[in-house]
Amino acid sequence: MGESISYTSFLVLAIIATVPAFLGGYFKVTYDGGVHLTRWESIYQALKHGKLPVLVNFIGFQGIANAYTGLYPWITSLLFILPRFIFTTNPIAALFCGFVLLNFMTPYAHRLNAKGYLNSLSLNQAVAESVQYEDYVPYAANVVRKKVFYHQIIVNKYKYYLSASSMESGYQAMKYKVGNLKNKNSSIVLPFFIYNAKDYTAYVNGKRTTLFVSKHSLAQVHVKNKRSAVIKIRYNTPMLYIVARVISILTILLLIVGLIYLKLKRMKKSGQIK
């Protein structure tokens, strides 16, 4: 019921906001407005005849075939173009519907974004409950983030702070030197945020060990029969990120090669090179 009321309210407000711009049965536009209206009409005519819009426009623009359709994405313009299939003889009515849809979707999209933000999923917590969500800190770690920033470590529930000399940063890794381990089995919670446990590996004195995640989304390891330990937490770049980087680099290289090819082709055509 509440959702229906929201939809209706947004629609009514959208109509109220749009009506003043169309009083008198016309819509006043600037030159840029005329460009887009003509571009939309070209797209409508193409779709009406079962064709995809061409890159250049043959309607308006003094008939010089400017490539406005090629320069502006037109998929999102379907908000204004599709109503033309209903109001085939009344472009003004179609344009009015387009603006109503736009004015309806704008606040509704904002509402969806705000709602999604409140319900955003973190990798370590089911639901974010407050708009004061810390973007760079796992939600579950919010209650201890200040202690983490001061490098608090927990060894079997005993809490103290690590000195700068006890920590060493490296490439995608962090080392912690922990001493005075009095128990045979020590559970150690480190001041290290874990976002997605599968992307991290842990080592104790150079040997890989099981990485646990505390209830506050911090790295946790178990050390057995050691009076001291050097613990290393390493972040492993996910394969998806690696693939994305490779694709980006290849795309850039292809663009550079393409630009060089076009440049040489033009120089050859103009006689600058043979």
PyMOL commands that set and color helices and strands:
alter all, ss='L'
color gray80, all
select helices_A, chain A and resi 2-22+31-48+61-63+68-71+78-85+91-118+139-149+164-166+197-199+239-269
alter helices_A, ss='H'
color red, helices_A
select strands_A, chain A and resi 152-155+158-161+167-170+173-178+185-193+200-204+207-209+212-213+218-224+229-235
alter strands_A, ss='S'
color yellow, strands_A
deselect
rebuild
show_as cartoon
